[in-house]
């Protein structure tokens, strides 16, 4: 299965790891000659959310706490002006983690034109700052008021999550992730891509945007908690298992992360930093119709657990313009795991 999918010209250095809770299954595959590391994009959001949930479990803050009690009000002003008033005071910690803030998605203004020279455009892109993302979002229309029963995926939310982590941890995001998550897990091949560590991009599997090379190291480094982690399938699997097996996250916090999910995309609902993907039993061949919990990233990265069957799957195709292809990899992995 992996060999066949890896031959697809849209795939760049396919990697896959599948395991189960019992430890009887632990399968890994990587394209011959591929680099071990890869950009996991929005799967970073779950790492960031888990760090915040651990702080909540420690009593440092709460999910319903107004964000303005932690961050400067000037950061939040006019990010959501809906119904004729500014909702800066209403946005909570949960809202930014769960995409229920109604804050517009600044990243929509950063979309690439597939007809352009992607390699040249992305290589020349200087990236952007936290303040620039907020200014872009302020120029957009908010779709709804905070926590009004709706969710809309917005990268701006996780710019604020990154700043929230830095504020409560008293250090840069990359240091907080290393100290509070990565070191306790013993993972050494995962790090946050930043403007001062662009060599991580060059050391990872090359990315494609359609048939063109993607050179956007500074673009990815601008994402922070939105999607700037570089990791390996082994490290990401280690994290995923630790979350769902109670090692790194209190089961009560996991319940909070996966409850009260709202529709986000077709077949996808969203909790607190975690996607829930509903796939037909006929498609996955799982023994019971389960919900996959985890996250996916725009680089073709998938990271999901099926808690009922105890299966875990992590993989990547390193392609930014063929999202369905990464889910084909996920489904094929689950079917193969069930058959084994």
DATAJO-V200173 format. One record per run of one state. SS is the DSSP state (2 for helix, 1 for strand, 0 for the rest). FROM is the first residue (numbers start at 1). TO is the last residue. If there is no record, write none. Layout:
ss = (SS SS)
from = (FROM FROM)
to = (TO TO)
//
This chain:
ss = (0 2 0 1 0 1 0 1 0 2 0 1 2 0 2 0 1 0 1 0 1 2 0 2 0 2 0 2 0 2 0 2 0 1 0 2 0 1 0 1 0 2 0 2 0 1 0 2 0 2 0 1 0 1 0 1 0 2 0 1 0 1 0 1 0 1 0 2 0)
from = (1 2 7 15 21 26 31 38 40 41 58 66 67 70 73 77 81 83 85 87 92 93 99 106 111 118 125 130 139 155 170 173 186 191 193 199 204 207 210 212 215 217 222 224 227 229 232 233 245 251 259 262 266 268 271 275 279 281 285 291 298 301 307 311 317 319 320 323 340)
to = (1 6 14 20 25 30 37 39 40 57 65 66 69 72 76 80 82 84 86 91 92 98 105 110 117 124 129 138 154 169 172 185 190 192 198 203 206 209 211 214 216 221 223 226 228 231 232 244 250 258 261 265 267 270 274 278 280 284 290 297 300 306 310 316 318 319 322 339 340)
//
